Amino acid sequence: SHHFTAVVFSAMKRRVNTLASSTAKKSRHWREEEEDAGPSDGAGAPLPDSDEEKPPPPQAPASSGPSGVGAPNPVVWLEIQVADRSRGRLHFELFQDLAPKASESFRQLCLGHRADSKTLSYAETAVDVVYAGRYLTAGDIDASLPFDGVESSCNLKHAKAGLLTMPFGASFYDPRFQITLGPVKELDGKQLIFGQLLGTPGCSLHPLHWVEVMGTPNGTPREEIVIKACGECSAEECQVLLGAMVMAAQVDRTPESQVDRFGRTGHIHGELEDAVTHENLTQVLELTEDLLGHLEWACKKNMGSERDRRAGLFEAQLKSLTKALKKVEFKAGDIKGYENRLALDAKSQLGRAKDLEESLVRVY
C-alpha cells in the first residue's frame, strides 16, 4: 500500500545506517542465548510431532550456505486476525540460501499456488496450537500439495523466538509449520529452521504478542486465530525489512554465522514488558485487559485434574502482565502526570492483578 511504502522508505536510511552497530549488539545477545537458554515457563508443552526414538539426521557441513552468486532471500508476510480483529502482519525472511526447498514451498503457499483448478494458500487457515514461551503451530491446508519434501539437515539452533521451523523432510511436503515463541532446544536436530521474524516499520505492538497471550495449558488457543491473508514483499519493501547491506551480502553469498544471522532482524520477540513504549500504551492496555479478564474467569472456574499445571501457567502470565502494567503506569505518568486516563487504567488493572494473585494463593 502507499502508506506502507512511505513508512518503509522513511525507515530505510535509518535501518542501513544502524545495521553495523545493531548487529554487533544483537550478536552478543544471541551468543548468550545459545549458551545460557534454559527451560521456559511452558517447558511442559509437548514437542510438535516429536519422536523420541528417532535418531538425529546427519548434519550438513559447517558452511553457512552455498557458494557463488545468488539472490537476496525473499520476505513474506502473514496477516493475523485474533478473535475477529486484525492485529497486523508478521514478516519473515525465508532462508532460501540455506533451505531452498522449504523456503520456496512456503513462499508459493504465501503467494497462492494454483493446482487442479484451485488455489492452495495459507490464507484463511488457523493457528491451532499456541504454547506461550514455546511455539505455535499453523498451516494446516486440507489438500494434496504438489511439492517435494523439505531438507533433512540443519545447522541452525532453535535459540530464540521468531524462528520458522518444520519437521525434517520426508518424500512428501507437509505444510504445517511452527513459529518459536522462545528458545526450544529440544527441537534441535529434529526440525528444519527455514526463516525468521523481522521487524515491521510503523508497528506499535507486534502482532505476535496478541497470538502468544491466547495460549493455554493444552495448546488450544482460547480465541480463534486466523491467517486472513498472506503474500510476498516487493524488492523495495525487502530492502527496508532486510537492509541494503544484508541483501548485497546475500547476493554475494557472503558466509554468515548463526549469531550474525539471528542478530540482524530488527526485532527481538520477548517479554511484553520489553515491548512497552510511549507510542503503544493504549494497545498494551487493551491486551492486558483482555488477558486479565481471561485469568479472572479461569481462576474462578473449577480446574479439576489440570489444577496444578494451569496454576503454573497462570502465575507466569500474571507475572508478565504485572511487569508490563507497571511499565505502562510509569510511562503514562511520565508523559502526562499520574492522573491521566492511561495511568489510571494501568493502576486499576494492577489492583485487579494483585487481587487475582491473592486468589491464586487461596485456590492453589
C-alpha positions as CSV (number, residue, x, y, z in Angstrom):
1,S,0.0,0.0,0.0
2,H,1.1,3.6,-0.4
3,H,1.1,4.0,3.4
4,F,3.4,1.1,3.9
5,T,5.8,2.2,1.1
6,A,6.0,5.7,2.6
7,V,6.8,4.2,6.0
8,V,9.4,1.7,4.8
9,F,11.3,4.3,2.7
10,S,11.4,6.7,5.6
11,A,12.9,3.9,7.7
12,M,15.4,2.8,5.0
13,K,18.2,5.3,5.7
14,R,17.9,4.8,9.4
15,R,17.9,1.0,9.0
16,V,21.0,0.9,6.9
17,N,23.0,3.4,9.0
18,T,22.4,1.5,12.2
19,L,22.8,-2.0,10.8
20,A,26.5,-2.4,11.7
21,S,26.1,-1.2,15.3
22,S,22.9,-3.1,16.0
23,T,24.4,-6.3,14.5
24,A,27.3,-6.3,17.0
25,K,25.0,-5.7,19.9
26,K,22.5,-8.3,18.9
27,S,25.3,-10.8,18.1
28,R,26.3,-10.7,21.7
29,H,22.7,-11.2,22.8
30,W,22.2,-14.4,20.7
31,R,25.6,-15.8,21.7
32,E,24.4,-15.6,25.3
33,E,21.1,-17.1,24.3
34,E,22.7,-20.1,22.7
35,E,24.9,-20.7,25.7
36,D,22.5,-19.9,28.6
37,A,19.0,-20.6,27.4
38,G,17.2,-22.7,29.9
39,P,13.6,-24.1,30.2
40,S,10.8,-21.7,29.7
41,D,7.5,-21.2,31.5
42,G,5.9,-23.6,29.0
43,A,8.6,-26.3,29.4
44,G,5.9,-28.9,29.9
45,A,4.5,-28.4,26.4
46,P,4.9,-31.4,24.1
47,L,7.1,-31.0,21.0
48,P,5.3,-30.8,17.6
49,D,5.2,-34.3,16.1
50,S,8.2,-35.3,18.2
51,D,9.6,-38.8,18.0
52,E,11.9,-39.6,20.9
53,E,13.2,-42.8,19.4
54,K,14.2,-41.2,16.1
55,P,18.0,-40.5,15.9
56,P,19.0,-37.1,14.7
57,P,19.6,-36.9,10.9
58,P,23.1,-36.4,9.6
59,Q,24.3,-32.8,9.7
60,A,25.4,-30.8,6.7
61,P,28.9,-29.3,6.5
62,A,29.7,-26.3,8.7
63,S,29.5,-23.8,5.9
64,S,26.7,-21.2,6.3
65,G,25.3,-21.6,2.8
66,P,26.1,-22.3,-0.9
67,S,29.0,-20.6,-2.5
68,G,28.7,-18.5,-5.7
69,V,26.4,-15.6,-6.7
70,G,22.8,-15.8,-5.6
71,A,19.8,-13.6,-4.9
72,P,18.6,-11.9,-1.7
73,N,16.4,-14.0,0.5
74,P,12.7,-13.5,-0.1
75,V,10.4,-11.9,2.5
76,V,6.8,-13.0,3.0
77,W,4.0,-11.8,5.3
78,L,1.1,-13.3,7.2
79,E,-1.9,-11.1,8.1
80,I,-3.0,-12.1,11.6
81,Q,-6.6,-11.9,13.0
82,V,-7.3,-12.7,16.6
83,A,-10.9,-13.0,17.8
84,D,-12.2,-11.5,14.5
85,R,-9.9,-8.4,14.9
86,S,-7.0,-7.7,12.6
87,R,-3.7,-7.4,14.6
88,G,-1.3,-6.7,11.8
89,R,1.3,-8.5,9.8
90,L,4.1,-10.9,10.6
91,H,7.1,-10.5,8.2
92,F,9.5,-13.4,7.7
93,E,12.8,-13.7,5.9
94,L,12.9,-17.1,4.2
95,F,16.4,-18.8,4.3
96,Q,16.5,-19.5,0.6
97,D,20.3,-19.6,0.9
98,L,20.2,-22.5,3.5
99,A,16.9,-24.3,2.9
100,P,15.8,-23.6,-0.7
101,K,13.2,-26.4,-1.0
102,A,11.3,-25.5,2.2
103,S,11.6,-21.8,1.6
104,E,10.2,-22.0,-2.0
105,S,7.3,-24.2,-1.0
106,F,6.4,-21.8,1.9
107,R,6.7,-18.8,-0.5
108,Q,4.4,-20.4,-3.0
109,L,1.8,-21.0,-0.3
110,C,2.0,-17.4,0.8
111,L,1.5,-16.2,-2.8
112,G,-1.2,-18.8,-3.6
113,H,-0.3,-21.9,-5.7
114,R,-2.6,-22.9,-8.5
115,A,-3.2,-26.7,-8.7
116,D,-6.1,-28.7,-10.1
117,S,-8.1,-25.6,-10.8
118,K,-8.0,-24.3,-7.2
119,T,-5.6,-22.1,-5.3
120,L,-3.7,-23.5,-2.4
121,S,-2.7,-20.9,0.2
122,Y,-2.1,-20.3,3.9
123,A,-4.8,-17.6,3.7
124,E,-7.9,-18.4,5.9
125,T,-6.0,-21.2,7.7
126,A,-5.9,-21.3,11.5
127,V,-3.2,-21.0,14.2
128,D,-4.4,-24.1,16.0
129,V,-1.7,-24.6,18.7
130,V,-0.2,-22.0,21.0
131,Y,2.1,-22.7,23.9
132,A,3.3,-19.4,25.4
133,G,7.0,-19.2,25.6
134,R,7.4,-22.3,23.4
135,Y,5.9,-22.3,20.0
136,L,2.8,-22.0,17.9
137,T,1.6,-24.3,15.1
138,A,-0.2,-23.3,11.9
139,G,-0.6,-24.0,8.2
140,D,-3.0,-27.0,8.1
141,I,-4.1,-27.0,4.4
142,D,-6.6,-29.7,3.6
143,A,-5.3,-30.6,0.2
144,S,-2.7,-32.7,-1.6
145,L,0.3,-30.4,-2.3
146,P,2.4,-30.8,-5.4
147,F,5.7,-30.0,-3.6
148,D,8.8,-32.1,-2.8
149,G,9.8,-32.9,0.7
150,V,12.0,-30.3,2.5
151,E,15.7,-30.6,3.5
152,S,16.7,-33.2,6.0
153,S,19.5,-31.4,7.9
154,C,20.0,-28.1,9.6
155,N,23.0,-26.4,11.3
156,L,20.9,-23.6,12.9
157,K,19.7,-24.0,16.5
158,H,16.3,-23.1,17.9
159,A,17.9,-20.5,20.1
160,K,15.4,-17.6,20.0
161,A,11.8,-16.6,19.4
162,G,10.5,-15.9,15.9
163,L,12.0,-18.8,14.0
164,L,10.1,-20.6,11.3
165,T,10.6,-24.3,11.6
166,M,9.1,-27.6,10.5
167,P,9.9,-31.3,10.8
168,F,12.7,-32.6,8.6
169,G,11.6,-33.7,5.1
170,A,10.0,-36.9,4.0
171,S,9.0,-37.9,0.5
172,F,6.0,-35.5,0.7
173,Y,5.5,-31.9,1.7
174,D,3.7,-31.2,5.0
175,P,2.5,-27.5,5.0
176,R,2.2,-27.3,8.8
177,F,4.9,-25.2,10.4
178,Q,5.9,-23.8,13.8
179,I,7.0,-20.3,15.0
180,T,9.1,-20.4,18.1
181,L,8.0,-18.1,21.0
182,G,11.2,-18.6,22.9
183,P,14.3,-20.9,22.8
184,V,13.2,-24.5,22.2
185,K,16.4,-26.6,22.3
186,E,14.5,-29.8,22.2
187,L,13.8,-29.2,18.5
188,D,17.4,-29.0,17.6
189,G,18.3,-32.0,15.3
190,K,14.6,-32.7,14.8
191,Q,13.3,-29.8,12.8
192,L,14.5,-27.5,10.0
193,I,14.8,-23.8,10.6
194,F,14.0,-22.1,7.3
195,G,13.1,-18.5,8.2
196,Q,12.9,-15.8,10.9
197,L,10.7,-13.0,12.1
198,L,11.6,-9.5,11.0
199,G,10.8,-6.1,12.5
200,T,7.9,-4.2,10.9
201,P,8.2,-0.4,10.4
202,G,5.3,1.5,11.9
203,C,4.1,-1.4,14.0
204,S,3.1,-0.2,17.5
205,L,2.6,-3.5,19.3
206,H,3.9,-6.6,17.5
207,P,1.0,-9.0,16.5
208,L,2.9,-11.9,17.9
209,H,2.2,-10.7,21.4
210,W,-1.5,-11.0,20.7
211,V,-1.0,-14.5,19.4
212,E,1.0,-15.6,22.4
213,V,-1.4,-14.4,25.1
214,M,-4.0,-16.7,23.5
215,G,-2.0,-19.8,24.6
216,T,-3.4,-22.3,27.1
217,P,-2.1,-25.3,29.0
218,N,-3.3,-27.8,26.4
219,G,-2.2,-25.6,23.5
220,T,-5.7,-24.9,22.1
221,P,-6.0,-21.1,21.7
222,R,-8.7,-19.5,23.9
223,E,-9.8,-17.4,20.9
224,E,-9.7,-18.1,17.2
225,I,-6.5,-17.1,15.5
226,V,-6.6,-16.9,11.7
227,I,-4.1,-16.1,8.9
228,K,-6.5,-13.9,7.0
229,A,-4.2,-13.1,4.1
230,C,-0.6,-13.7,3.0
231,G,1.9,-12.7,0.3
232,E,5.4,-11.7,-0.7
233,C,7.0,-8.3,-0.2
234,S,8.3,-6.3,-3.1
235,A,12.0,-5.6,-3.7
236,E,11.6,-2.1,-2.2
237,E,10.0,-3.5,1.0
238,C,12.6,-6.2,1.3
239,Q,15.4,-3.5,1.1
240,V,14.0,-1.9,4.2
241,L,13.0,-5.0,6.1
242,L,16.3,-6.8,5.5
243,G,18.6,-3.8,4.8
244,A,20.6,-3.0,1.7
245,M,23.8,-4.3,3.2
246,V,22.3,-7.6,4.1
247,M,20.8,-8.0,0.7
248,A,24.1,-7.3,-1.0
249,A,25.9,-9.8,1.2
250,Q,23.2,-12.5,0.3
251,V,23.7,-11.9,-3.4
252,D,27.4,-12.5,-3.0
253,R,26.8,-15.5,-0.7
254,T,29.0,-14.0,2.0
255,P,29.4,-16.5,4.8
256,E,27.3,-15.7,7.8
257,S,27.3,-17.2,11.3
258,Q,24.2,-18.1,13.2
259,V,24.9,-15.3,15.7
260,D,25.1,-12.7,12.9
261,R,22.0,-14.1,11.0
262,F,19.8,-14.2,14.1
263,G,21.1,-10.8,15.3
264,R,20.2,-8.6,12.3
265,T,16.4,-9.0,12.2
266,G,15.5,-5.6,13.6
267,H,13.1,-7.2,16.0
268,I,13.5,-9.4,19.1
269,H,10.3,-11.0,20.4
270,G,10.4,-11.4,24.1
271,E,8.5,-10.3,27.3
272,L,5.6,-7.9,26.9
273,E,7.2,-5.6,29.4
274,D,10.1,-5.1,26.9
275,A,7.7,-4.1,24.1
276,V,6.1,-1.2,26.0
277,T,6.9,2.2,24.5
278,H,5.4,5.6,24.9
279,E,3.7,5.1,21.5
280,N,1.8,1.8,22.2
281,L,0.5,2.3,25.7
282,T,-3.2,2.1,24.6
283,Q,-2.5,-1.1,22.6
284,V,-0.7,-2.7,25.6
285,L,-3.5,-1.8,28.0
286,E,-6.0,-3.4,25.5
287,L,-4.0,-6.6,25.5
288,T,-3.5,-6.7,29.3
289,E,-7.2,-6.0,29.9
290,D,-8.1,-9.0,27.6
291,L,-5.6,-11.3,29.4
292,L,-6.5,-10.1,32.9
293,G,-10.2,-10.8,32.1
294,H,-9.4,-14.3,31.0
295,L,-7.3,-15.0,34.1
296,E,-10.0,-13.7,36.4
297,W,-12.5,-16.0,34.7
298,A,-10.2,-19.0,34.6
299,C,-9.3,-18.6,38.3
300,K,-13.0,-18.9,39.3
301,K,-13.5,-22.0,37.1
302,N,-13.1,-25.5,38.5
303,M,-9.8,-26.7,37.2
304,G,-10.1,-30.4,38.0
305,S,-7.1,-32.6,37.4
306,E,-5.3,-29.8,35.5
307,R,-5.3,-27.5,38.5
308,D,-1.6,-27.5,39.3
309,R,-0.4,-27.3,35.7
310,R,-2.8,-24.4,35.0
311,A,-1.8,-22.6,38.1
312,G,1.8,-22.6,36.9
313,L,0.8,-21.1,33.6
314,F,-1.5,-18.5,35.3
315,E,1.3,-17.4,37.6
316,A,3.7,-16.9,34.7
317,Q,1.1,-15.0,32.7
318,L,0.2,-12.9,35.7
319,K,3.8,-12.1,36.5
320,S,4.4,-11.0,32.9
321,L,1.2,-8.9,32.9
322,T,2.1,-7.2,36.1
323,K,5.5,-6.2,34.9
324,A,4.1,-4.8,31.7
325,L,1.4,-2.8,33.6
326,K,3.9,-1.3,36.0
327,K,5.9,-0.1,33.0
328,V,2.8,1.3,31.3
329,E,1.8,3.2,34.5
330,F,5.3,4.7,34.7
331,K,5.5,5.7,31.1
332,A,2.0,7.1,31.1
333,G,2.6,9.1,34.2
334,D,6.0,10.3,32.9
335,I,4.2,11.9,29.9
336,K,1.1,13.5,31.3
337,G,1.1,13.0,35.1
338,Y,-0.2,10.1,37.1
339,E,-3.8,11.2,37.0
340,N,-4.2,10.8,33.2
341,R,-6.5,8.1,31.8
342,L,-3.8,5.7,30.7
343,A,-2.0,5.8,34.1
344,L,-5.3,5.4,35.9
345,D,-6.3,2.4,33.7
346,A,-2.9,0.8,34.4
347,K,-3.3,1.4,38.1
348,S,-6.8,-0.1,38.1
349,Q,-5.6,-3.2,36.3
350,L,-2.7,-3.5,38.7
351,G,-5.2,-3.6,41.6
352,R,-7.1,-6.4,39.9
353,A,-3.9,-8.3,39.2
354,K,-3.0,-8.1,42.9
355,D,-6.4,-9.4,43.9
356,L,-6.0,-12.2,41.3
357,E,-2.6,-13.1,42.7
358,E,-4.1,-13.5,46.2
359,S,-6.9,-15.6,44.8
360,L,-4.4,-17.9,43.1
361,V,-2.7,-18.4,46.5
362,R,-6.1,-19.4,48.1
363,V,-7.2,-21.6,45.3
364,Y,-4.0,-23.5,44.7
